[in-house]
Amino acid sequence: MKKDTKFVASGRSKEWTRGAVNPAVVRASTVVFDSVSEMKKATQQRHSKTLFYGRRGTSTAFAFQDAMNELEGGVGCALYPSGTAAISGSLLSFLQAGDHLLVVDNVYEPTRDLCDTLLSRYGIETTYYDPLIGADIEALIQPNTKVIYLESPGSLTMEVQDVPAITHVARAHGILTMLDNTWASPVNLQPFELGVDVSIQAATKYVVGHSDVMLGTATTTAEHWDQLRENSYLLGQCTSPDDLYLALRGIRTLGVRMKQHQKNALELAYWLAKRADVDHVRHPALATCPGHEHFIRDFSGSNGLFSFVLKKGNQAGINAMLDGMEHFKIGFSWGGFESLILGHMPEHIAHLRSVTDWQQTGPLIRVHIGLEDTQDLIEDLDRGLARLAEHL
Ligand SMILES: *Cc1c(COP(=O)(O)O)cnc(C)c1O
C-alpha cells in the first residue's frame, strides 16, 4: 500500500468502525464481563487489543495504534497524554539507576531538562553529543551506556543527524536507540528502516494538525514492545478517546497537509535565502542546513518548520518584529494549520547546548509555515524584518 492510501485506510478495520467510515469514540473506565471466566479470559489477553480496563484503551485507541503502526512500520504503539510524556515514558521504560544515556546536544529543551533533573536524580547519567557526530559516537560509549537518544532535525538549530551511522554503532554494542521523529511525522521518515528501536512522536504537532490536542506516541519493534508497553502501563499512561478520535481525523489529511506545508515553507525559505539581511536558512532541504546530505538521503520530504539566522539584530528588534506580525502568531508548538514565529538571541541558543558551540552572532528566527497564502506570509515577514532593522 502506498503512503497516501495508508493515510486513508489505516486504523479502519471493521472491528473498530463497525461499518461506519470512522471508528467510534468509546469511553470506558470499567469494562463489565458476562462471567468470571470471561473476566479471566480478558485478563489473560489484556496485552492485546481487547477490552479489559479503560487504562489499557478501548477500540478508539486500538484503531489509532493500528494506524500509527501501519504508518511508521512498527508492531506496537504506546500512547501518552503528550509528546513529553512519550519521551519520559520511553526513557523510563528502558533505563535504570547506574545506566548511562547519550543525548543529542540540540535536543528539545524539556527533554534536556528531564535528563538533567529527574533522570539524574534517579541515578541515570547523561552525556550530550554533537548532532553531526555520526559513527564517531562510538568513542562516547561506556560499558553502562544503555540508550542513545536522537532527534533529527534537532529543535531550533535543525542539524540533521546521520541516523543510520548511529544506529549501526548502537546495534554493534547492544544499545537501544530512540528517535524523536516529530519533525518528519509519520510521513517523511521510516525510522525502523534506519535501524531505530523506538520512534517517538509529539502527535500534538502534525498528526493532530489543528493545535487542539496534546498527544504522544512511542512506536517500536516486536523485540521491545513488551517492555515499552508494560512499563508505560505501570507509569499509568493513558489517553482520552475523544483526543484519539481527533488524532485519527488528523491522519486522514496528514499527507495533503504535509505536501502543502512543504510547498509553502520551501517558497518562504528560498525567498529568505536571497535576502541580504539573512545570514543563512536552516531548512533541511537547503544546502545551508548542517546535515543537509542526511536529509537528502533519508527523508522523503519536508514540512512547514524551519529556522533562519539573521546577520544582525537585538532583542528590541526581535520584539518589534514579532509584536507587529499579522499572520504569524507568537506561540510555542507547531504542526497546526497556522503560521507561528519565535525569535532567539544567540546567547539563548548557546545556553540550550552544552558540548557544541553556537557561533552565530545574529538572532535565530524559527517559523512554522502554515496553510495561508504564501504571498500574505512573505509580505508579513518582509514588514517584520523592516521593523527589526529599525532597531539596528
Ligand atoms: C513539541 C515537541 C515535543 C513535545 O510535545 P508535547 O506534546 O508538547 O509535549 C517533543 N519533541 C519535539 C521535537 C517537539 O517539537
The ligand as an SDF file (V2000), in Angstrom:
LIG
                    3D

 15 15  0  0  0  0  0  0  0  0999 V2000
    6.6220   19.7750   20.8750 C   0  0  0  0  0  0  0  0  0  0  0  0
    7.6800   18.7590   20.8690 C   0  0  0  0  0  0  0  0  0  0  0  0
    7.7000   17.7400   21.8250 C   0  0  0  0  0  0  0  0  0  0  0  0
    6.7360   17.6810   22.9800 C   0  0  0  0  0  0  0  0  0  0  0  0
    5.4060   17.5190   22.6190 O   0  0  0  0  0  0  0  0  0  0  0  0
    4.2260   17.9620   23.6150 P   0  0  0  0  0  0  0  0  0  0  0  0
    3.0590   17.2390   23.0900 O   0  0  0  0  0  0  0  0  0  0  0  0
    4.1480   19.4570   23.5080 O   0  0  0  0  0  0  0  0  0  0  0  0
    4.6210   17.5340   24.9970 O   0  0  0  0  0  0  0  0  0  0  0  0
    8.6890   16.7920   21.7290 C   0  0  0  0  0  0  0  0  0  0  0  0
    9.6280   16.8350   20.7660 N   0  0  0  0  0  0  0  0  0  0  0  0
    9.6410   17.8040   19.8340 C   0  0  0  0  0  0  0  0  0  0  0  0
   10.6940   17.7880   18.7880 C   0  0  0  0  0  0  0  0  0  0  0  0
    8.6780   18.7960   19.8560 C   0  0  0  0  0  0  0  0  0  0  0  0
    8.7290   19.7800   18.9620 O   0  0  0  0  0  0  0  0  0  0  0  0
  1  2  1  0
  2  3  1  0
  2 14  2  0
  3  4  1  0
  3 10  2  0
  4  5  1  0
  5  6  1  0
  6  7  2  0
  6  8  1  0
  6  9  1  0
 10 11  1  0
 11 12  2  0
 12 13  1  0
 12 14  1  0
 14 15  1  0
M  END
$$$$
